[in-house]
Amino acid sequence: GRNVAFYPSSFIEKTKLIRQLQSEHQLSLSQIKTILKEKDKGKDIDILIDFQKEIYVEKEDVKYTRQSICIESGLSAPQLKKAISLQLIIPQTDSEFDNEDLVIARRLKEFLDYGLSLEDLAHYPEAISGIIDKDMEIRLRLLNELSYYEALNRTLTITKGVRVFRNYISERIFQKKAAKQPLLPEQPEDKSLN
């Protein structure tokens, strides 16, 4: 077996915590580093773990390269590059993609096959970025004079609520507007059928 007598107990505890954060909470090393820094300052890490998991949602371990995303989705390399530059696909890193990115890449390929251009969809990230900027501005105003823990708790609650709210508003506005439009555009009458 291993002789751990040469390691200080704080080192062993930190190593166990890192393993726990990776295995039980699936946090990335950068998230764990943030949590460890705060723990070293004497902060309670339970809320930090919840905060990291909610704000920086990391899905599964499946990773794709640019080449494999293109193969799996049917997008060409230039189409993928353009989708990334327009923020229609926003990978966690410049060269690593996950299943969520693949789902979006496949959907973009379908849109392109139906005649939409990537530029036709560029209004989504522009509009959503403006909404999120406003959300963050409001959050900072609300947290201005709160303690560290109150600010984390409030941010966690606001983030969960705003995500639901954004989706709800988006869907309801879409439903209301779609209900007012004809299912299909009117077609000129085909006189050859008479």
mmCIF file of the C-alpha atoms, coordinates in Angstrom:
data_MODEL
# 
_entry.id   MODEL 
# 
loop_
_atom_site.group_PDB 
_atom_site.id 
_atom_site.type_symbol 
_atom_site.label_atom_id 
_atom_site.label_alt_id 
_atom_site.label_comp_id 
_atom_site.label_asym_id 
_atom_site.label_entity_id 
_atom_site.label_seq_id 
_atom_site.pdbx_PDB_ins_code 
_atom_site.Cartn_x 
_atom_site.Cartn_y 
_atom_site.Cartn_z 
_atom_site.occupancy 
_atom_site.B_iso_or_equiv 
_atom_site.pdbx_formal_charge 
_atom_site.auth_seq_id 
_atom_site.auth_comp_id 
_atom_site.auth_asym_id 
_atom_site.auth_atom_id 
_atom_site.pdbx_PDB_model_num 
ATOM 1   C CA . GLY A 1 1   ? 0.000   0.000  0.000   1.00 0.00 ? 1   GLY A CA 1 
ATOM 2   C CA . ARG A 1 2   ? 0.858   3.654  -0.095  1.00 0.00 ? 2   ARG A CA 1 
ATOM 3   C CA . ASN A 1 3   ? 2.564   5.375  2.781   1.00 0.00 ? 3   ASN A CA 1 
ATOM 4   C CA . VAL A 1 4   ? 0.685   8.650  3.297   1.00 0.00 ? 4   VAL A CA 1 
ATOM 5   C CA . ALA A 1 5   ? 2.577   9.570  6.454   1.00 0.00 ? 5   ALA A CA 1 
ATOM 6   C CA . PHE A 1 6   ? 4.740   11.986 4.472   1.00 0.00 ? 6   PHE A CA 1 
ATOM 7   C CA . TYR A 1 7   ? 1.782   14.132 3.454   1.00 0.00 ? 7   TYR A CA 1 
ATOM 8   C CA . PRO A 1 8   ? 0.230   16.700 5.777   1.00 0.00 ? 8   PRO A CA 1 
ATOM 9   C CA . SER A 1 9   ? -3.379  15.960 6.700   1.00 0.00 ? 9   SER A CA 1 
ATOM 10  C CA . SER A 1 10  ? -4.505  19.193 4.990   1.00 0.00 ? 10  SER A CA 1 
ATOM 11  C CA . PHE A 1 11  ? -3.062  17.895 1.708   1.00 0.00 ? 11  PHE A CA 1 
ATOM 12  C CA . ILE A 1 12  ? -4.892  14.565 2.089   1.00 0.00 ? 12  ILE A CA 1 
ATOM 13  C CA . GLU A 1 13  ? -8.168  16.344 2.925   1.00 0.00 ? 13  GLU A CA 1 
ATOM 14  C CA . LYS A 1 14  ? -7.798  18.632 -0.081  1.00 0.00 ? 14  LYS A CA 1 
ATOM 15  C CA . THR A 1 15  ? -7.086  15.656 -2.367  1.00 0.00 ? 15  THR A CA 1 
ATOM 16  C CA . LYS A 1 16  ? -10.185 13.836 -1.079  1.00 0.00 ? 16  LYS A CA 1 
ATOM 17  C CA . LEU A 1 17  ? -12.276 16.968 -1.600  1.00 0.00 ? 17  LEU A CA 1 
ATOM 18  C CA . ILE A 1 18  ? -11.011 17.350 -5.182  1.00 0.00 ? 18  ILE A CA 1 
ATOM 19  C CA . ARG A 1 19  ? -11.913 13.730 -5.948  1.00 0.00 ? 19  ARG A CA 1 
ATOM 20  C CA . GLN A 1 20  ? -15.337 14.183 -4.358  1.00 0.00 ? 20  GLN A CA 1 
ATOM 21  C CA . LEU A 1 21  ? -16.016 17.366 -6.333  1.00 0.00 ? 21  LEU A CA 1 
ATOM 22  C CA . GLN A 1 22  ? -15.019 15.597 -9.544  1.00 0.00 ? 22  GLN A CA 1 
ATOM 23  C CA . SER A 1 23  ? -16.867 12.316 -8.958  1.00 0.00 ? 23  SER A CA 1 
ATOM 24  C CA . GLU A 1 24  ? -20.008 13.380 -7.078  1.00 0.00 ? 24  GLU A CA 1 
ATOM 25  C CA . HIS A 1 25  ? -20.548 16.832 -8.544  1.00 0.00 ? 25  HIS A CA 1 
ATOM 26  C CA . GLN A 1 26  ? -18.851 16.514 -11.959 1.00 0.00 ? 26  GLN A CA 1 
ATOM 27  C CA . LEU A 1 27  ? -17.174 19.892 -11.547 1.00 0.00 ? 27  LEU A CA 1 
ATOM 28  C CA . SER A 1 28  ? -14.335 20.907 -13.838 1.00 0.00 ? 28  SER A CA 1 
ATOM 29  C CA . LEU A 1 29  ? -10.847 21.586 -12.511 1.00 0.00 ? 29  LEU A CA 1 
ATOM 30  C CA . SER A 1 30  ? -11.323 25.343 -12.984 1.00 0.00 ? 30  SER A CA 1 
ATOM 31  C CA . GLN A 1 31  ? -14.546 25.210 -10.947 1.00 0.00 ? 31  GLN A CA 1 
ATOM 32  C CA . ILE A 1 32  ? -12.801 23.161 -8.262  1.00 0.00 ? 32  ILE A CA 1 
ATOM 33  C CA . LYS A 1 33  ? -9.943  25.672 -8.165  1.00 0.00 ? 33  LYS A CA 1 
ATOM 34  C CA . THR A 1 34  ? -12.432 28.483 -7.481  1.00 0.00 ? 34  THR A CA 1 
ATOM 35  C CA . ILE A 1 35  ? -14.075 26.474 -4.705  1.00 0.00 ? 35  ILE A CA 1 
ATOM 36  C CA . LEU A 1 36  ? -10.729 25.595 -3.105  1.00 0.00 ? 36  LEU A CA 1 
ATOM 37  C CA . LYS A 1 37  ? -9.638  29.246 -3.104  1.00 0.00 ? 37  LYS A CA 1 
ATOM 38  C CA . GLU A 1 38  ? -12.825 30.244 -1.292  1.00 0.00 ? 38  GLU A CA 1 
ATOM 39  C CA . LYS A 1 39  ? -12.513 27.312 1.143   1.00 0.00 ? 39  LYS A CA 1 
ATOM 40  C CA . ASP A 1 40  ? -8.966  28.462 1.946   1.00 0.00 ? 40  ASP A CA 1 
ATOM 41  C CA . LYS A 1 41  ? -10.471 31.871 2.822   1.00 0.00 ? 41  LYS A CA 1 
ATOM 42  C CA . GLY A 1 42  ? -12.756 30.105 5.309   1.00 0.00 ? 42  GLY A CA 1 
ATOM 43  C CA . LYS A 1 43  ? -15.926 30.225 3.207   1.00 0.00 ? 43  LYS A CA 1 
ATOM 44  C CA . ASP A 1 44  ? -18.606 27.535 3.357   1.00 0.00 ? 44  ASP A CA 1 
ATOM 45  C CA . ILE A 1 45  ? -18.256 25.561 0.133   1.00 0.00 ? 45  ILE A CA 1 
ATOM 46  C CA . ASP A 1 46  ? -21.681 23.868 -0.044  1.00 0.00 ? 46  ASP A CA 1 
ATOM 47  C CA . ILE A 1 47  ? -23.320 26.930 -1.540  1.00 0.00 ? 47  ILE A CA 1 
ATOM 48  C CA . LEU A 1 48  ? -20.322 27.421 -3.831  1.00 0.00 ? 48  LEU A CA 1 
ATOM 49  C CA . ILE A 1 49  ? -20.765 23.894 -5.160  1.00 0.00 ? 49  ILE A CA 1 
ATOM 50  C CA . ASP A 1 50  ? -24.452 24.572 -5.862  1.00 0.00 ? 50  ASP A CA 1 
ATOM 51  C CA . PHE A 1 51  ? -23.551 27.921 -7.400  1.00 0.00 ? 51  PHE A CA 1 
ATOM 52  C CA . GLN A 1 52  ? -20.892 26.437 -9.701  1.00 0.00 ? 52  GLN A CA 1 
ATOM 53  C CA . LYS A 1 53  ? -23.200 23.616 -10.789 1.00 0.00 ? 53  LYS A CA 1 
ATOM 54  C CA . GLU A 1 54  ? -26.070 26.001 -11.584 1.00 0.00 ? 54  GLU A CA 1 
ATOM 55  C CA . ILE A 1 55  ? -24.134 28.779 -13.283 1.00 0.00 ? 55  ILE A CA 1 
ATOM 56  C CA . TYR A 1 56  ? -21.549 26.731 -15.139 1.00 0.00 ? 56  TYR A CA 1 
ATOM 57  C CA . VAL A 1 57  ? -23.521 23.711 -16.167 1.00 0.00 ? 57  VAL A CA 1 
ATOM 58  C CA . GLU A 1 58  ? -21.155 21.046 -17.402 1.00 0.00 ? 58  GLU A CA 1 
ATOM 59  C CA . LYS A 1 59  ? -22.872 18.202 -19.119 1.00 0.00 ? 59  LYS A CA 1 
ATOM 60  C CA . GLU A 1 60  ? -21.351 14.845 -19.873 1.00 0.00 ? 60  GLU A CA 1 
ATOM 61  C CA . ASP A 1 61  ? -17.791 13.911 -20.672 1.00 0.00 ? 61  ASP A CA 1 
ATOM 62  C CA . VAL A 1 62  ? -18.480 13.391 -24.389 1.00 0.00 ? 62  VAL A CA 1 
ATOM 63  C CA . LYS A 1 63  ? -16.203 15.714 -26.307 1.00 0.00 ? 63  LYS A CA 1 
ATOM 64  C CA . TYR A 1 64  ? -15.982 16.307 -30.020 1.00 0.00 ? 64  TYR A CA 1 
ATOM 65  C CA . THR A 1 65  ? -13.328 17.987 -32.127 1.00 0.00 ? 65  THR A CA 1 
ATOM 66  C CA . ARG A 1 66  ? -14.142 20.419 -34.925 1.00 0.00 ? 66  ARG A CA 1 
ATOM 67  C CA . GLN A 1 67  ? -13.648 17.596 -37.409 1.00 0.00 ? 67  GLN A CA 1 
ATOM 68  C CA . SER A 1 68  ? -15.900 15.128 -35.569 1.00 0.00 ? 68  SER A CA 1 
ATOM 69  C CA . ILE A 1 69  ? -18.628 17.772 -35.090 1.00 0.00 ? 69  ILE A CA 1 
ATOM 70  C CA . CYS A 1 70  ? -18.574 18.354 -38.859 1.00 0.00 ? 70  CYS A CA 1 
ATOM 71  C CA . ILE A 1 71  ? -18.741 14.623 -39.591 1.00 0.00 ? 71  ILE A CA 1 
ATOM 72  C CA . GLU A 1 72  ? -21.538 13.988 -37.071 1.00 0.00 ? 72  GLU A CA 1 
ATOM 73  C CA . SER A 1 73  ? -23.647 17.022 -38.023 1.00 0.00 ? 73  SER A CA 1 
ATOM 74  C CA . GLY A 1 74  ? -23.052 17.285 -41.755 1.00 0.00 ? 74  GLY A CA 1 
ATOM 75  C CA . LEU A 1 75  ? -21.821 20.886 -41.482 1.00 0.00 ? 75  LEU A CA 1 
ATOM 76  C CA . SER A 1 76  ? -18.775 21.766 -43.541 1.00 0.00 ? 76  SER A CA 1 
ATOM 77  C CA . ALA A 1 77  ? -15.719 23.187 -41.777 1.00 0.00 ? 77  ALA A CA 1 
ATOM 78  C CA . PRO A 1 78  ? -16.433 26.693 -43.168 1.00 0.00 ? 78  PRO A CA 1 
ATOM 79  C CA . GLN A 1 79  ? -20.085 26.451 -42.048 1.00 0.00 ? 79  GLN A CA 1 
ATOM 80  C CA . LEU A 1 80  ? -19.005 25.437 -38.540 1.00 0.00 ? 80  LEU A CA 1 
ATOM 81  C CA . LYS A 1 81  ? -16.470 28.269 -38.422 1.00 0.00 ? 81  LYS A CA 1 
ATOM 82  C CA . LYS A 1 82  ? -19.155 30.749 -39.524 1.00 0.00 ? 82  LYS A CA 1 
ATOM 83  C CA . ALA A 1 83  ? -21.674 29.385 -36.976 1.00 0.00 ? 83  ALA A CA 1 
ATOM 84  C CA . ILE A 1 84  ? -19.085 29.846 -34.224 1.00 0.00 ? 84  ILE A CA 1 
ATOM 85  C CA . SER A 1 85  ? -18.216 33.375 -35.372 1.00 0.00 ? 85  SER A CA 1 
ATOM 86  C CA . LEU A 1 86  ? -21.939 34.281 -35.308 1.00 0.00 ? 86  LEU A CA 1 
ATOM 87  C CA . GLN A 1 87  ? -22.281 32.658 -31.855 1.00 0.00 ? 87  GLN A CA 1 
ATOM 88  C CA . LEU A 1 88  ? -24.860 30.187 -33.135 1.00 0.00 ? 88  LEU A CA 1 
ATOM 89  C CA . ILE A 1 89  ? -22.627 27.468 -31.706 1.00 0.00 ? 89  ILE A CA 1 
ATOM 90  C CA . ILE A 1 90  ? -20.776 28.452 -28.542 1.00 0.00 ? 90  ILE A CA 1 
ATOM 91  C CA . PRO A 1 91  ? -18.427 25.657 -27.478 1.00 0.00 ? 91  PRO A CA 1 
ATOM 92  C CA . GLN A 1 92  ? -17.006 25.588 -23.952 1.00 0.00 ? 92  GLN A CA 1 
ATOM 93  C CA . THR A 1 93  ? -13.516 25.898 -25.452 1.00 0.00 ? 93  THR A CA 1 
ATOM 94  C CA . ASP A 1 94  ? -12.352 26.795 -28.939 1.00 0.00 ? 94  ASP A CA 1 
ATOM 95  C CA . SER A 1 95  ? -11.628 23.214 -29.911 1.00 0.00 ? 95  SER A CA 1 
ATOM 96  C CA . GLU A 1 96  ? -13.888 21.070 -27.689 1.00 0.00 ? 96  GLU A CA 1 
ATOM 97  C CA . PHE A 1 97  ? -17.556 20.508 -28.355 1.00 0.00 ? 97  PHE A CA 1 
ATOM 98  C CA . ASP A 1 98  ? -20.164 18.580 -26.350 1.00 0.00 ? 98  ASP A CA 1 
ATOM 99  C CA . ASN A 1 99  ? -23.466 16.850 -27.141 1.00 0.00 ? 99  ASN A CA 1 
ATOM 100 C CA . GLU A 1 100 ? -25.394 20.095 -26.829 1.00 0.00 ? 100 GLU A CA 1 
ATOM 101 C CA . ASP A 1 101 ? -23.149 21.658 -29.473 1.00 0.00 ? 101 ASP A CA 1 
ATOM 102 C CA . LEU A 1 102 ? -23.727 18.622 -31.689 1.00 0.00 ? 102 LEU A CA 1 
ATOM 103 C CA . VAL A 1 103 ? -27.522 18.922 -31.354 1.00 0.00 ? 103 VAL A CA 1 
ATOM 104 C CA . ILE A 1 104 ? -27.334 22.571 -32.389 1.00 0.00 ? 104 ILE A CA 1 
ATOM 105 C CA . ALA A 1 105 ? -24.929 21.813 -35.258 1.00 0.00 ? 105 ALA A CA 1 
ATOM 106 C CA . ARG A 1 106 ? -27.361 19.195 -36.611 1.00 0.00 ? 106 ARG A CA 1 
ATOM 107 C CA . ARG A 1 107 ? -30.268 21.643 -36.317 1.00 0.00 ? 107 ARG A CA 1 
ATOM 108 C CA . LEU A 1 108 ? -28.255 24.305 -38.146 1.00 0.00 ? 108 LEU A CA 1 
ATOM 109 C CA . LYS A 1 109 ? -27.533 21.798 -40.915 1.00 0.00 ? 109 LYS A CA 1 
ATOM 110 C CA . GLU A 1 110 ? -31.282 21.157 -41.265 1.00 0.00 ? 110 GLU A CA 1 
ATOM 111 C CA . PHE A 1 111 ? -31.936 24.908 -41.440 1.00 0.00 ? 111 PHE A CA 1 
ATOM 112 C CA . LEU A 1 112 ? -29.268 25.309 -44.120 1.00 0.00 ? 112 LEU A CA 1 
ATOM 113 C CA . ASP A 1 113 ? -30.801 22.426 -46.085 1.00 0.00 ? 113 ASP A CA 1 
ATOM 114 C CA . TYR A 1 114 ? -34.175 24.244 -45.942 1.00 0.00 ? 114 TYR A CA 1 
ATOM 115 C CA . GLY A 1 115 ? -32.648 27.392 -47.401 1.00 0.00 ? 115 GLY A CA 1 
ATOM 116 C CA . LEU A 1 116 ? -31.968 29.469 -44.303 1.00 0.00 ? 116 LEU A CA 1 
ATOM 117 C CA . SER A 1 117 ? -28.573 31.092 -44.035 1.00 0.00 ? 117 SER A CA 1 
ATOM 118 C CA . LEU A 1 118 ? -26.575 31.279 -40.851 1.00 0.00 ? 118 LEU A CA 1 
ATOM 119 C CA . GLU A 1 119 ? -26.967 35.054 -41.058 1.00 0.00 ? 119 GLU A CA 1 
ATOM 120 C CA . ASP A 1 120 ? -30.772 34.555 -40.923 1.00 0.00 ? 120 ASP A CA 1 
ATOM 121 C CA . LEU A 1 121 ? -30.266 33.259 -37.366 1.00 0.00 ? 121 LEU A CA 1 
ATOM 122 C CA . ALA A 1 122 ? -27.698 35.830 -36.196 1.00 0.00 ? 122 ALA A CA 1 
ATOM 123 C CA . HIS A 1 123 ? -30.376 37.873 -34.424 1.00 0.00 ? 123 HIS A CA 1 
ATOM 124 C CA . TYR A 1 124 ? -30.685 35.190 -31.716 1.00 0.00 ? 124 TYR A CA 1 
ATOM 125 C CA . PRO A 1 125 ? -27.310 35.660 -30.010 1.00 0.00 ? 125 PRO A CA 1 
ATOM 126 C CA . GLU A 1 126 ? -27.528 39.433 -30.481 1.00 0.00 ? 126 GLU A CA 1 
ATOM 127 C CA . ALA A 1 127 ? -30.940 39.673 -28.804 1.00 0.00 ? 127 ALA A CA 1 
ATOM 128 C CA . ILE A 1 128 ? -30.151 37.158 -26.063 1.00 0.00 ? 128 ILE A CA 1 
ATOM 129 C CA . SER A 1 129 ? -26.840 38.847 -25.255 1.00 0.00 ? 129 SER A CA 1 
ATOM 130 C CA . GLY A 1 130 ? -28.696 42.131 -24.707 1.00 0.00 ? 130 GLY A CA 1 
ATOM 131 C CA . ILE A 1 131 ? -31.219 40.412 -22.437 1.00 0.00 ? 131 ILE A CA 1 
ATOM 132 C CA . ILE A 1 132 ? -28.477 38.747 -20.392 1.00 0.00 ? 132 ILE A CA 1 
ATOM 133 C CA . ASP A 1 133 ? -26.540 42.028 -20.098 1.00 0.00 ? 133 ASP A CA 1 
ATOM 134 C CA . LYS A 1 134 ? -29.675 43.651 -18.654 1.00 0.00 ? 134 LYS A CA 1 
ATOM 135 C CA . ASP A 1 135 ? -30.241 40.665 -16.310 1.00 0.00 ? 135 ASP A CA 1 
ATOM 136 C CA . MET A 1 136 ? -26.669 40.991 -15.005 1.00 0.00 ? 136 MET A CA 1 
ATOM 137 C CA . GLU A 1 137 ? -27.046 44.721 -14.509 1.00 0.00 ? 137 GLU A CA 1 
ATOM 138 C CA . ILE A 1 138 ? -30.186 44.133 -12.436 1.00 0.00 ? 138 ILE A CA 1 
ATOM 139 C CA . ARG A 1 139 ? -28.528 41.326 -10.455 1.00 0.00 ? 139 ARG A CA 1 
ATOM 140 C CA . LEU A 1 140 ? -25.568 43.545 -9.522  1.00 0.00 ? 140 LEU A CA 1 
ATOM 141 C CA . ARG A 1 141 ? -27.940 46.271 -8.360  1.00 0.00 ? 141 ARG A CA 1 
ATOM 142 C CA . LEU A 1 142 ? -29.865 43.792 -6.207  1.00 0.00 ? 142 LEU A CA 1 
ATOM 143 C CA . LEU A 1 143 ? -26.700 42.343 -4.653  1.00 0.00 ? 143 LEU A CA 1 
ATOM 144 C CA . ASN A 1 144 ? -25.018 45.654 -3.989  1.00 0.00 ? 144 ASN A CA 1 
ATOM 145 C CA . GLU A 1 145 ? -25.149 45.630 -0.181  1.00 0.00 ? 145 GLU A CA 1 
ATOM 146 C CA . LEU A 1 146 ? -25.569 41.943 0.612   1.00 0.00 ? 146 LEU A CA 1 
ATOM 147 C CA . SER A 1 147 ? -23.115 39.746 2.459   1.00 0.00 ? 147 SER A CA 1 
ATOM 148 C CA . TYR A 1 148 ? -21.075 37.181 0.547   1.00 0.00 ? 148 TYR A CA 1 
ATOM 149 C CA . TYR A 1 149 ? -23.454 34.302 1.386   1.00 0.00 ? 149 TYR A CA 1 
ATOM 150 C CA . GLU A 1 150 ? -26.598 36.350 0.811   1.00 0.00 ? 150 GLU A CA 1 
ATOM 151 C CA . ALA A 1 151 ? -25.240 37.419 -2.582  1.00 0.00 ? 151 ALA A CA 1 
ATOM 152 C CA . LEU A 1 152 ? -24.450 33.818 -3.573  1.00 0.00 ? 152 LEU A CA 1 
ATOM 153 C CA . ASN A 1 153 ? -27.869 32.602 -2.424  1.00 0.00 ? 153 ASN A CA 1 
ATOM 154 C CA . ARG A 1 154 ? -29.665 35.438 -4.173  1.00 0.00 ? 154 ARG A CA 1 
ATOM 155 C CA . THR A 1 155 ? -27.642 34.921 -7.381  1.00 0.00 ? 155 THR A CA 1 
ATOM 156 C CA . LEU A 1 156 ? -28.457 31.221 -7.351  1.00 0.00 ? 156 LEU A CA 1 
ATOM 157 C CA . THR A 1 157 ? -32.174 31.882 -6.874  1.00 0.00 ? 157 THR A CA 1 
ATOM 158 C CA . ILE A 1 158 ? -32.275 34.661 -9.461  1.00 0.00 ? 158 ILE A CA 1 
ATOM 159 C CA . THR A 1 159 ? -30.356 32.590 -12.013 1.00 0.00 ? 159 THR A CA 1 
ATOM 160 C CA . LYS A 1 160 ? -32.684 29.600 -11.678 1.00 0.00 ? 160 LYS A CA 1 
ATOM 161 C CA . GLY A 1 161 ? -35.749 31.831 -11.900 1.00 0.00 ? 161 GLY A CA 1 
ATOM 162 C CA . VAL A 1 162 ? -34.547 33.924 -14.805 1.00 0.00 ? 162 VAL A CA 1 
ATOM 163 C CA . ARG A 1 163 ? -33.696 30.846 -16.876 1.00 0.00 ? 163 ARG A CA 1 
ATOM 164 C CA . VAL A 1 164 ? -37.244 29.568 -16.450 1.00 0.00 ? 164 VAL A CA 1 
ATOM 165 C CA . PHE A 1 165 ? -38.683 33.033 -17.035 1.00 0.00 ? 165 PHE A CA 1 
ATOM 166 C CA . ARG A 1 166 ? -36.698 33.601 -20.273 1.00 0.00 ? 166 ARG A CA 1 
ATOM 167 C CA . ASN A 1 167 ? -37.841 30.262 -21.698 1.00 0.00 ? 167 ASN A CA 1 
ATOM 168 C CA . TYR A 1 168 ? -41.447 30.863 -20.627 1.00 0.00 ? 168 TYR A CA 1 
ATOM 169 C CA . ILE A 1 169 ? -41.633 34.362 -22.122 1.00 0.00 ? 169 ILE A CA 1 
ATOM 170 C CA . SER A 1 170 ? -39.953 33.231 -25.338 1.00 0.00 ? 170 SER A CA 1 
ATOM 171 C CA . GLU A 1 171 ? -42.346 30.308 -25.804 1.00 0.00 ? 171 GLU A CA 1 
ATOM 172 C CA . ARG A 1 172 ? -45.488 32.284 -24.938 1.00 0.00 ? 172 ARG A CA 1 
ATOM 173 C CA . ILE A 1 173 ? -44.635 35.181 -27.233 1.00 0.00 ? 173 ILE A CA 1 
ATOM 174 C CA . PHE A 1 174 ? -43.899 32.682 -30.009 1.00 0.00 ? 174 PHE A CA 1 
ATOM 175 C CA . GLN A 1 175 ? -47.215 30.867 -29.397 1.00 0.00 ? 175 GLN A CA 1 
ATOM 176 C CA . LYS A 1 176 ? -49.232 34.116 -29.446 1.00 0.00 ? 176 LYS A CA 1 
ATOM 177 C CA . LYS A 1 177 ? -47.590 35.361 -32.622 1.00 0.00 ? 177 LYS A CA 1 
ATOM 178 C CA . ALA A 1 178 ? -47.782 31.963 -34.353 1.00 0.00 ? 178 ALA A CA 1 
ATOM 179 C CA . ALA A 1 179 ? -51.505 31.739 -33.571 1.00 0.00 ? 179 ALA A CA 1 
ATOM 180 C CA . LYS A 1 180 ? -52.084 34.991 -35.474 1.00 0.00 ? 180 LYS A CA 1 
ATOM 181 C CA . GLN A 1 181 ? -50.319 33.827 -38.624 1.00 0.00 ? 181 GLN A CA 1 
ATOM 182 C CA . PRO A 1 182 ? -51.790 31.520 -41.249 1.00 0.00 ? 182 PRO A CA 1 
ATOM 183 C CA . LEU A 1 183 ? -50.365 28.015 -41.139 1.00 0.00 ? 183 LEU A CA 1 
ATOM 184 C CA . LEU A 1 184 ? -49.116 28.381 -44.719 1.00 0.00 ? 184 LEU A CA 1 
ATOM 185 C CA . PRO A 1 185 ? -48.870 31.420 -46.990 1.00 0.00 ? 185 PRO A CA 1 
ATOM 186 C CA . GLU A 1 186 ? -51.736 31.705 -49.430 1.00 0.00 ? 186 GLU A CA 1 
ATOM 187 C CA . GLN A 1 187 ? -50.975 30.018 -52.718 1.00 0.00 ? 187 GLN A CA 1 
ATOM 188 C CA . PRO A 1 188 ? -52.309 31.285 -56.019 1.00 0.00 ? 188 PRO A CA 1 
ATOM 189 C CA . GLU A 1 189 ? -55.118 29.090 -57.302 1.00 0.00 ? 189 GLU A CA 1 
ATOM 190 C CA . ASP A 1 190 ? -53.882 26.451 -59.730 1.00 0.00 ? 190 ASP A CA 1 
ATOM 191 C CA . LYS A 1 191 ? -56.182 26.841 -62.756 1.00 0.00 ? 191 LYS A CA 1 
ATOM 192 C CA . SER A 1 192 ? -54.896 23.669 -64.400 1.00 0.00 ? 192 SER A CA 1 
ATOM 193 C CA . LEU A 1 193 ? -56.896 21.630 -61.854 1.00 0.00 ? 193 LEU A CA 1 
ATOM 194 C CA . ASN A 1 194 ? -60.230 23.027 -63.105 1.00 0.00 ? 194 ASN A CA 1 
# 
